[in-house]
């Protein structure tokens, strides 16, 4: 199992300058290779006798000319430009396989990162050795044991991080799930998650909470002269606030998913199409502030590590408007209705708790039915869900009562 551990770095000024320079070299190599790829591809279309571009050929081409045309590339590790071109090759493979969009040019300040192969760095406790630089302090030691595959150094706002990829067969760093059975989880806007046990977990909604400050910093940035030092400082302040919002959201999701996978062996959730849901302009900001797909992604890999499993309900499963007591299904249930009474059995339902209970029943039925996998499963979900797609383009999923869904 390949796991990435992201660790904050504590570089001095000289080391941070080296990181920024290496990111610039990697970005330039990626953009140069992408432009060259496009040129060679068009030339091969016009003349079939010419070879088609490949990442290996582009790497050899760059090595042949960089000493004369780009001598500043030699000031940083050789992995920065080479791994960037390898990543471009992977991006094109994903594009041709229908798993990703066409590769785009990288931008300064947005794609600040470079990658090292496993033979170009060493780890010793809370420090990492970078070629042509030396030892750099890390805020914590590597938690996983196994074969180290690569390390990617990146910048988010004013902080530097290293993401170390490890191929480990050992999952014992997480304890097994407690024997509390199964649970259904309904995610929403008013509350981050509602459990079938009746528990309600409120979400921090960091974007909404910090929206006033975000608008003020954005307005301040827009009024600065381009190229000035004041604009650079305003941009840094705005980036730092965006990073803080993302960190608050990630912290809440990690705490919730860790708690759920630690307590329950089987978890039933919905298969939501966030792209379709955010078309509602009244709810778009709140929906994106929750992070639905990140919740599902974390839940799935943590459950697998702890020996549990996640059951994803079918997109046509009407969890909210089906009575969890008698099974009666309403014809219509507007989003404004948060509590309703079943016309058949007279049960009074909270909308979210009822949906969570239906998801629990759905998950238990799917696991006990013929579709359950002997090796653990995402018991259901439409075609295109899961680790491997069955179609070139994933079909759209739409939650029934409303007309986001690693590395």
Order of alpha helices (4+ residues) and beta strands (2+ residues): beta-alpha-alpha-alpha-beta-beta-beta-beta-beta-beta-beta-beta-beta-alpha-alpha-alpha-beta-alpha-alpha-alpha-beta-beta-beta-alpha
